[in-house]
């Protein structure tokens, strides 16, 4: 199994990180030609060819010459027809050097991340190919005809996004009052909308045909913006990959996004502004009190100066650097969209005053010019796209009227938050502006996918160039221990190290610091893992000097890297770029030493280990959960490369015996399994609907229990009673159950809009769930227990007025639940315990206690309660990731279940203190277990 490119980390659906997809059956490579060849990890096409000088057609276009070379060397590249299967994407010529990027297509359909680069030299009427690199997937065999309609794909993409955002809680925000009535509908349907793009082929195994759906809107629970890229299997309608599309300076609290997009203006939008008018020089004070020159132009009609710089662009009649006043805008209004009515920062005099300083506008406008100049002077790059595109900066954005401490690039512009009492406006540090603008450069060169290792590489390059620009402008020595800080100049009251967002000199390495996480967490660790790679680049800059290092890294980015590159690919690209630039042997050794010191070496993922026992390895799924009962577990698994639809397996929790395949191999996705040790139940996603299926563990026929046109989740089973949660088309949620022999489910809440129920658990014929219901004056939240034998339901006693409820759990004596009574405490929830009769409610983990957990999932046995939680107060690192904590049922003791690094998800109690869960520590998605807690993990 080849592991090292980080490719399967991205292609493993919406799940935990996987390293590289395995090599496919392919024709063995031909004899090594002149030059050096690095084999591809999942293809017969080389990942890198360097050191060659082979004649190409000098009269053809660069793209045709490049494809002609690939066709002429078919024995080397294993590309059957380059002109047919590689579409021109971008050709860049700088001096004699030509770089051609080609997009792979499979029977005319774009291949996700399939990009091949050909480097050439053209001068004196002659053209030679000097090297190639990238990923061309030779093993693709998938068909190209979709079985699922676009409408189904969009609906399931929106449902998957809503479930990711709010599926773990039921809150008062899920209720919307009708005028003068008590009707409750979830805001989710109105808050999110999807737009179907075309079909793409995801290069797992023989390929997965999928619809690309972009989901936009706002998080119904928090109001934060959403811009989610979702890929829906076109054969079965299941979301196989999803991640956020906005590149932020720091990891956001939730997946960011925005409203339906509008095109950003090419130039200033003022009616009287004339981009062709001559620019003028003005001044302003930065937030550090330094007076700087500003390039402006005069709106003669309104007699005011605008922060519009038309002096730098080659075509100043169309393209500018413009700074916009967004102080009255919420982040949800500007993420992924261009808001109407936005105005440029302006002033009646050319010397801007206090208002422009305190908003961060002066810093933003000045810094945008510095970053533009850096790329133009040092890398002959005209703006972010290399073709003089307009650079738009929105300054002063807030969040719900409160300070917003973040910045991002959303594909068309930079957005800078307002800052707060501790942080200046986010444009007030040149490295932050350089960081965000570099995201634009990356998008228009290698276009590194913003998830998993490629996303961490994207972040690392943004940090590197942002700080390279900043240190050069400030004259900071590379030997200064603070040279690697990102955003350190934003601090108002504290020392730079206390509030810097990251430190490239933190010494992070793959062996000690790499964290395997799901794409729902930091887009798969794009910020968590970035300093591993940026640290190597920063060491390189210290060793060989800024000028040479910047040239090497920029050449690697612009001429070698491709969208799905991971850390090892990045290393190879930088080494190849250094050789191409003719560095000395000593300097090349310094390049290798920098990566070695940070553990970025071939096969580095193999060194990651765990302290848990594996039950099912390399399951290659995510978001499907795992359950346990009666000494058995149930989980979904794909094949080794994650290309096949998911199947359901069951096995013994003591690890004895081989896992049993429970579901049919019928092309559907079999997910959300649960078991009581006698029966396994699960949901099967088809082209137009989904079925709830069951099968005895001992063997026997598969039974179809219920067909639903809407999504389901949260399946549980006990003695033939199947419990599930249904997600309606309006975002409504209802707990349903099927007794043996039932043809249609009964719903705990009647199935109407006035009451919502969610997050069920079952024990001894008693069903527990969270309930949102109308009261005479407002909606209330409570935990209810329904006795399925008597039909009697009992609301448990509440200690306050819950604003949000999480997962419930139940054993023979108690019902447990996650409860949030204070929405201003960073999401902390208490763990409540009540008697089955609803009385005797106590806090076994108080919400407001110092050091309280931030739990979002819960499971209970007779002896213990296990929660999925993070610890408050930590910066983004291992301690802030979801871990499993176990409480005694009286709350007298709290311990970590495992000391594994990375992310641990989907806990399921077995008996006693044993828990099974899905773990991403090794870089794979594994189902693991421990029989008892590990203690406090130091």
N, C-alpha and C positions, 0 to 999 in steps of 0.2 A: 504494500500500500504506500503510495507516494504521498508524503505530507510535507508541505513547505511553502507553497505559493500563496496560501491564504484564500485560494479560489473557492474551495467548497465552503469556507467560512461564510461566503456570501451566498452561494447557491443552495445552501441547505434550508431553503424556505425561510419561514419566519421564525426559525428555531435558534437554538444556541449555536455558538461558533463551531464550525467544522473546518479543518485545515484544507487540504487540497483534494479535489475530486480525483478518483483513481485513474490510472492509465486505462484507456479503452483498448479493446482488441484492434490493432491497426497494423498496417504493413510495416515491417521492420525498416528502419531508416537505411538509406543507401550509404555507400562508403563515404567516409568523411572527405569533403572537398577541401580545396585550399581555404585557409582561415580557420577560425574557431567556431564550433557549434555547440550550443547548449540545448539538449533535447527538451521538448515540451512535456509537461507532467500529465496531460490528459489528451494527447494528440500525437500524431506522427509528424506534424509540422514543427520545425525547430522553434524554441522560444527565443533564441538569439543566435544570429550569425554575425560575426565580425571579422575584421582583418582581411576582407576580400576586395578586389578591384576587378570587376567584371563588366565588360562592355554592354551598354544599353542603347536603345534607339535615341539618337540625339535630336531627331526631327519630330518625334512624337510629343504629345503633352506629357507632363510629369507622371500623371496617373496611368496613362497608357504605357509609358516606358516601364513603369514599376510593374504593372501587371504582365507586360511582355517578358520581363525578367523572370517572374515567378513561373510563368508558363514554360519558358525555355529550360528552367531547372526543376521540372516536375519531380524528378527522382529525388531531389533534395527536399523540396517543400511539401510534397504529397498533396498539392492543390490541383485538382483535376482540371479545372477551367477557371483561371483567375479572372478573366474578363467577364465571365458569367456570375461568379460567386463572390466577387469582391467589388463593391461599389465605391467610387471615389468619395472620400469624406472631407479631406483637407490636403492642400498642397502648399507648402511654405518654402520660399527661396530666400536665403540670406547669403549674399555674396555668391560663391560658387556652389554652396551646399543646398540641396533640395531634400525636404522631408515630406513623404507622401503617406497619409493615413488612409487605410482602406477598411470599409465595413463589411464584415462577412454576412452573406445571406444564404439561407437554406431554402432552396426552391423559391427564391424571391422574397423570403421573409427574413427580416433582420435577426441576427443572433445576438442575444443580450451579452454585451461585453466582448463580442468577437471582433477584434480589431487587429489588423496587421500593418506594420510600418516598414516602409522601404526607404533607405537613406541612399542618396546619390550625390554625385559631384558633376557639375556641368560647366565646362569652360572651354574656350578655344574651339567651339564647334563639336566637342566630344562630350560624351556622358558615360560615367561608370557608376556601377552600384558598389557601395562601400559596406553595406550591412543591412540586416533586417532584424525585426523583433516583433513580439506580440503573441496573440493567441488566435489561432485558426483551428477550429475543432473539426477533426477529420472523421469522428465517429458518429456524426449525427445521422439518424435514420428515421426520425419521427415524421408522421404525416403532417400535412399542412391544412387540413380541413377541420374546422371547429365543429364540435357537437353541441356546444353551449352557445346560446344566443348572447348578444352584447348586453341586453337588458338584464339577463340573469347574472352576467359577470359584474355589471355595475352594482346591482342590488347586493350581491354577496361581498363585493369589495367594501361597500359602505357598511354593511353589517359587521364585517371583520374589523374594520376600523373602530366602529362604535364599541364592539366588544373589547377591543384592546384598550380603549380609553376608559370605559366605565363598567366593564363586565365584572369587576371584582367588588363593586360596591352598589348599594341602592341608597340614593340620597334624596333629600327634599328637592334638589335641583331637577330630579326626574319628573316632578309634577308640574303641570301647567294648568292654571285655573281657567276654565271657560268663563266668559263674561256672565256674572250673576249666577254661576252654577258651581258644581263640584266635580266637573269632568277632569280627569287626570290623564294627560298624554305625555309621554316622554318627549323632551325637546330634541332628542337625538336625530329624528328623521329630518327635522327642519334645520338642524345645525350642520349636517353633513350632506354633501352631494358628490356624486361621482361622474367623471367624464371618461368614456372609453376611448383609448387610443387604438392603435392597430395591434395586430398579432405580432408576437415575438417568439423566438425559440430560446428557452433557457437551456444552456449547454450542460445539462446533467446527463451522463450516460449517453443514450441515443437521442436525447433531447426531449424537452417538455414544451409543447405548444401552449402558449398562454396569452391571454389578453392583458395589456397594460392599462390599468385604470388609475387615474389620479383622483384622489378623494380630498376635497377641500371643505372648509367651514370652520367651526369653532368647537372646542371641547365642551360638550353639554354640561359637564360637571364644574369646570373651572372657567370657561369662557376663553381659554387660550386658543390661539390659532392652530389650525391643522392643515398640513399639506403632506399627504401620505401617498407613496408610490406602491401600488398593490398589483400583484401579478396573479391572475386567476387561471388555473388549469383549464384550457379550452375543451378538454375532453370530459371533465367531471365537475367543473365549477368550484373547485376548492382553492382557497388562497395559498399559494405555494411560496410566496415571497412578498414581504412588505417592509418598508422602511420609510423614515421621514425624508423629505426632500429639501429641507432648509439647513444651510451650513452655518452653525452658530459658533460664536467665540467660545462659549462655555456650554456644557450639557444643560439643556432646558429641563424644567421640572417634568414636563410631559412632551410627547412628540409634537413639534411645532408645525404650523401650516398657515393657510390663508384662504381668502375668498376666491371666487372665479377670477381668473387673471385678465388683466388688460395690459396692453402693450405700454411699456415705459416710453415717455416721449423721447424723440431723438435729440431735441434741443429744448431750450427754455420755453415755457408754455405761455408766458405773458403775451397778450395780444399786441402790445406796442413794442415788444422786444424784437430786435433785428439781429439775428446771429451774425450777419455779414458786417454789422457795424464794427468799427475798430475798438479793440479792447482798451481798457484804461487800467492804470495801476492804482491800487488803494492800499490801505493798511488795516490792521486789527491787532488786538491783544489776545494771545493765547491764554489758556487758563493757568499757565505757569508764569504769566505776566510778561512774556517775551513779545516784543513788537515785531510783526512779520509783514512782508509784502503780500498783497492779494491781487490776483488777476480778476478783473471785473469787466462789466460793460455798462454803459449808461442807457437807461430807458428814457429817451428824450421826451416822450409824451408825458410820463408820470414824474419826470425829474427826480429819478432815484437810481441808485447804483445797485446792480444785481450781482449776486455771487454766481456768475456764469463766466467761465474761462474758455474763450474760443481761441486763445493764442497758441495752444500747444498742438492741436490736431492738424493733420495734413489737409483735411477738408473742413475748415472752420466754418463753412457755410451750413454744415449739417450737424456736426458733432461737437460736443462741449464737455467740460467738467462743470457740473452744476450741483449746488448745495441747496436743499429744500427744507423749508420750515415745517416740521411735522410735530411740533409741540402740542398740538391739539388732537393728535391722532393716537389711537390705541394700537398696540402691536397687531391685534387681530385685523385691523383695517389695512395694514400695509404689507403683511407677509404674503408673498406670492401674487400680489395685485398692485395696480397703480391707482391710488385713491383720487377721486375727482376733486377739483378745487384746490389742489396743492399749489403753494406759491414758493418762489425762490426767496431766500433770505435777501432782504433789501435794506437800504439806508439812504436817507436824503443826501448824505455826504459820502465821499469815497473813503473816508477814514471811519470804519465801523466802530460802534460804541459798545457799551457794557452788555447790552442785550445779546448781541452776537457772540460775545465772549462767553457769557455764563451759560448759554445754550449749547456750547460746543461747536457752533457753526464756523467760527474762525479756524479752530483746530482742524475740523473736517475738510474745509476748503483748501487750506494750506497743505495739509497732509496728502490729500488726493493728488495735488500737483507734484509733491515730492515723490510719491510712489510711481506716478506716471513717468516722471523724469528718470527714475532709477531704471525702470524696465527699458525705456527708450535708449538711454545712454549706455547701459551695461549689456543689454541683450538685443538691441535693435528691434524692440517690440513696440509697436504703435498701439497703445491702450491694451485693454484686457483681452480682446479677441485678436490682437495683432493687426487689425485693420481699421483702427481709429474709432472704435465704438464709443458712444456717449458714456460718460461715467457719472452716475447719479448717486448722490449721498443724501439720505433722509436723516435728519438730526432731531433729537429731543423726544423720541417716541416714548410713551408711557404704557402702563399695563393696568387697566381698570381705573385709570386716574391716579394710580400710584406709581412710584419710580420703577423703571425697568432697567435692570442691570445686566444687559447682554447686548450683543451686536451680531448681525448675520448678513450673509450674502444669499439671496433667494433666486439667483439665476438671472436677474436683470438689474439689481441695484444693491447698494449697501444700506443697511438700516442700523442706526446707532441709538441705544437707549439713553434715557435722561440722566442715569446715575441716581445716587441718593446721598444720604448724609455721610456715607463712608467712601463712595465712589463718585468721581467726577463724571460728566457725560462721557460715554464710551468712546467718543472720537478724540478724546484729549490725550491719547498716547499714539504716537506714530506707528508703533509696532502693531497696534490693534487695527488701524486703518490699512496698514500693509498686509496684515493677516487676511482681512475680509476681501481686499482687492485681489490678493493672490488666489483666493478661491475662484475668482473669475478667470484668472489666468489658467489655473488647473482645469477648469471646466472647458476651456477653449483649446487645451492641448491634450493631455492624457485623459481628461474627463474621468478621473478616478471615482468609481461608484462610492457614494457616501454611506457606506455600511461595512462593518467588519474590518478586516485588515486593510482593504483598499481605502476605506473611509479614514482609518487611523493614519494611513500614509498621506491622504489628502490634508488632514489636519496638521501633520508633521511638516509638510512642505509649506503650508500657510504660516505656521509659526516660524519656520526657518527664515523665509524671505522677509516676513514682517520684522523680525529682529535684526536681520542683516541690514535692512534699510535703516532701522532705528539706530543701531550701533554706529553705522557709518555717519549718520547725520549728527549724532551727539558726540562723536569722538570717543565712545566707550571702548576701552581695551577688551580684547577677547579674553584676557587673563582676569578681568574683573569677575568675581564670583556672582555678581548680579547681572552679568551680560546675557544670561539665558532666560531671564524672567520675562514673562509675557503679561503686559498690562500693569506693570509696577508703577508707572507714572500716573495711574488713575487714583491712587490713594489720596484721600483728603487729610486724614488724621493719623494713620498708622504707617509703620515702616514698609518699604516696598515689598519685602518678602512676606509680610503679613496678609497682603491683599492681592498679590499677583495671581493670575489665573493658573499659570503653569510655570514650571522651571525646566528648561531643557538641560540644565546641569544637575538634574535630580538623580542621575546614575541609574535610571531604570533599565532593566534588562529583561529579556524574554524568560530567563530561568527563574527570576525572582518576582517579576512584576506583571507579566502578561496575564490578563484576566479574560476568561471565557464567559461571555454574557449573551443573552438573547438580544435580537434586534430591537425589542421593545425597550431595552435599557441602553441609552446612549448610542442608539443605532448600531449596536453590536460592539461598543467600546471604542468609538472613534476618538473620543477625548481621553478615555481611561488609558488607552494603550499608545497614544501618539508620541509621548516623550521617549519611548523606547527607540523609535526611529529618528525623531528629531534630535535626540541626544547624540546619536551616532553622527548625524550631519553636523551638529555643533562642534563635536570633538574634531571632526575633519576640518572644519573652518579654523579651529585653533591651531591645528597641526600644519596646514599648508597655506594659511593666510586667506583673508576674506575674498580677494579678487579672484584667485584661482578656484577656490571652493564654490563661489557663487556661479562661476561659469560651468563647472562640472555638474552641479546640481540642476542648474537650469537646462543644460543640454540633456541630462538624463530625463528630466520631466518632459521637455518639448520634443525630443527625438527618439526616446526609447520606451518610456512607460506607456502602458495601455490600461483600459478601464478596470480590469479585474486583478491588477497586480497586488500582491501582498508584500510582506517585509522582505522575503528572500528575493522576489522579483526586483524589488526596489534596490536591494544591494547589488544585484547583477547589473541593473541599469546604470547605477552610479559608477561601478567599476568599468563598465564598457565605455561610458562617456569620458572617464578619466583617460583611458587608453587612447580614445579617439583624439583627445586634445594633446596627446604626446607628453604626458607627465613623465617625470623621471621614475626610475625604479624605487627610489626612496619615497617619493610621493605616493606611488601606487601602494607601497607597503603601508603607508599611513592611512590610506583609504580602507584597506582590508582590516587594519588594526582597529579602526574606529568602529566598524561593524562587529568585529569579533568581541570587543569589549562590552557591547550591549547584547550579546548573545544572538545576533542575527547571522546565523550560519545555516547551511543546508541541514534540514532535519531537526531544527530546534524544537519543534512541537513534541517530539518523542520524549523529551526530558520532563514533561509535566506529569505529576502524579497526584494520587488521592489517598485519603485515610479511610475510605468507605469500601464496601464490598459490591462488586459489579454483579447485577442480575441480568442485564441485557445491554450489550455494548453497541455503540455506533448505531443508534436507532434512527438518526438522520431525520428527525421530525421536530417540530416545535409548536407550541400552542395547543397541543392535543391532550395534554395532561396524562396523569397516571392515577390509578386507584388500587386499593387493596382491601381484602376481606377474607376471613376464613382460612388464613394461611396462604393465600394466593395473591398475586398481583396481576394487573392487566395494563398494557401499554400498546401504543401504536409504533410501528417500525417501517421504514422504507428499506430499499436495498443499499448496498455499500456506497453507491454514488448518489443516492437520494433521488434517482430519476423515476422510480416506480411509485405509483399511488400507494398510500399507506395501508398496511395490513395490521390487524389486531392480533397480538400474542398474549398468552397467559402463562404464568409460571409460579413455582412455589417460592414463598418469601424466604425459606431457609436455603435457597440456592440449589437444592437437590433436583436432579432430573433435568430434562431438556425443556425449554419453552415450547408451548403448543400453539400452532397456528389456528386461530378461531374463525377468521373471516374468509370469504371466498376471494379468489383472484379474478375479479370481474371488471377491473378498470375504474371502479369507484374508490373514493378516499374513505377509509374506515377509521373513525376517530372518536375521541372522548370516551374510551372504554371504562367500564366499571365491573367489579366482581364481588360476590359474597362468598367465594370459595366453592360454589355449586354451579353458578351460571355466570356467563359473561354477556354484558349488553354493550351496545355501541351505536353510533350514528354512521350511516353510509351516505355520502354525498354523491348524487347523480346529476344528470344534465339539467333537470327541471325541478327536482324535489329531493328530499332526503328521507331515508327510512331509519327507524329504530329497530335494530335487529338483536336477537339473542341466540345463545347456543349453550348447552350444558358443557361444563369443563370435561366431563367424562366422555364426551363425544355424542354425536347425534345430529339431527338436521338443524339447519339454521331457520329460525322463525322470524317473519316480519311482523312486528308488533304494532307499528303505527307509521303512517306516511304523513310528512309535514311539508308544506310549501314555504315555511319560514324556518329560520335557524333554530337549533336547539343546542343545549350545553348542560353542564353540571349533572351528568347522568350518575345515578346511584341505583343499586339493586339489593334487595333483601328478601329472601324466601319467595321469590317469584314476583314481588312488587317492584316495578320499575319507576323511578322518579327522575324527572328531568326539568330543565328550565327552557321555556319557549320564548323566543324573541320575535315579537310581532312586527309587521311592516311599518307601524307608526312608532317603533321603538318601545312599545309596551312589553312588559316581562311578566310571565306567569309560571308558577310552579305547577306542573301536571304530574299525574301518576296513573299507572296502568296496573290493575290487579290481574292475576292469571285469568285468561279468557276474555278480558275486556277488548272490544274492538275500537273503542274511542276512549281517550283519556278523560279523567275528571280533573278539574283544576281547583287548587286549594282556595283560590279567591273568586271563583266563578267565571273567570276569563274575560271580564269586562274591562272598561277603561278606568273606572273609578278607583280600583284597587290594583296595586302592583305587588307581586311577590317574586322573590328571587333567592338564589344562593342556598339550595336545600341540603338537608342531611337526613338520614333515616336510621333508626335503631329500634328493634323490638316492636315494629309496627307503629311507631310514632315518628311523625314527620315534622322537622323543624325548618323554619325559613324566615327570611327577612320580609317585612310587610310594610307597604306604604299605603295609607288609607286616609279618607277624608274625615275630618273632625268638623264640628259646626263652624269654626272660624279659620282653620288652617289644616294642612296635611300633617299627619303624624307618622312617625316610624316606630316599629316595634318588632320584636321577635315572637313568633307564634308557634305553638306546638299543636299539631293536629293528630288526634288518635284515630288511625284508620279503621279500628275495630268499632268504635262507638260513634265516630263522626264528630266528636266534640273537639272544638278548637279553643285554645287558651293563650291569651297574650301574656307574656312574661312581664314581671314588674320591671320598670325602668328606674334608673337612679337619677335621671335628669331628662332632658329633652334631646334625644338623639337627632343629629343633623345628617348623619350618614351611618349606614350599617354595612359590615362586611360579612364574610362567610360565616355560616353557622356550623355547629358541630353538636353531636348528641351521643350520650352513652346511656347506660341503664339507670343512672341516677340524676344526671344533670343535662341541661342544654347550655351550650356556650355560644358566644357571638363576639364579633368585633364591633365596637361602638365608638363613634366619634361625636362628642357633644360640643366640641369647641373647634370651629373651622379655622381658627387663627393660630393653630399650634403646629404648623408645618405637617399636617396630615397624621399626627399621632392618633392612635386609637387605643382604647382600653379593651381588655378582654374581660367580658362579663360572664358570670356563671349564675344560673337560676335552677331551682328545682323544676321537675317536670310538670308540677302543678302551677308553675309561674311565680311562685313565691321565693323568698330568701335570696334575692339577687344581691350579689357582691361583686366587687372588682377583684379579680385575681392578678391583674396587671393594670394598675391605674393609668389612665391616659395622661394625667398631669404630673405624674411623679417624675422627678429629675432622672434623666437617663432612660425614660420610658421608650419602649420599642415603637417602630412605625410599621405595624403588621398589615398585611393585605391578603393573607390566606390563612386558613385554620383547618386543623383536623384533630379529632379526639379519639382516644381509646378509653378503657376503663380506668387507666392509671395516670394518664398524662394528656396534656394539650400541647400540640406542636403548631407553631405559627411561622409563616414566611415573613421575614421582617428585615428592615435595615435599622441601623443605629442613627439617631439624630446627631447633628453637630459635626459630622465628618465631612471633609472635602471629598471630592470625587476620587475615590480610590477603593481598594478592596473592602475596607470596613464599611463603605457606604452601599455595598451591593447586597441583594437579597440573600440572607442566610436563614438557616433553620434554627429556631430557638424552642426549647421544650420547657414547659411549666408543669409542676405538679398540679393536680386538680384543685388544690386549695391555694395555689400561688406562692407557696412557701419557699420554693426553689426554682431557679431559672438557670438553664445551661444551654450552651451551643450543642447542636446535634452533631455537627461535623466541623472540623477545622480546615476543610477544603478551601482553596482559593477560588475566586470567580463566583459565578452565580449558581444558586441552588433553588429550584422551583418545584411547584406541584407536590407538596408533601402529602403523603397518605399514611395514616396510622394503621399499623398491623394489629398488634396486641402488646400489652405491657408498655414498654418504651420503644419498641421497634418502629421505625419509619422507613418508607421507601420514598425516593424522590428522583427528579431529573436533574442531572448535574452537568455543568459545562466546563469543569476545571481542566480536563485534559485536552480541550479543544474539540472534542467530540461531544455529541449529545448522548449521555449514558444514563440508564436507569440503575440506581445504586441503592444501598441500604446500610443502616447501622442498627444494631440491636439495643444500643443505649447511647445516651449523650456522650460527647467527647470532653465535657467540662467547660472551661472558660476560654480555651484556645489562647492563652497567654495574654 
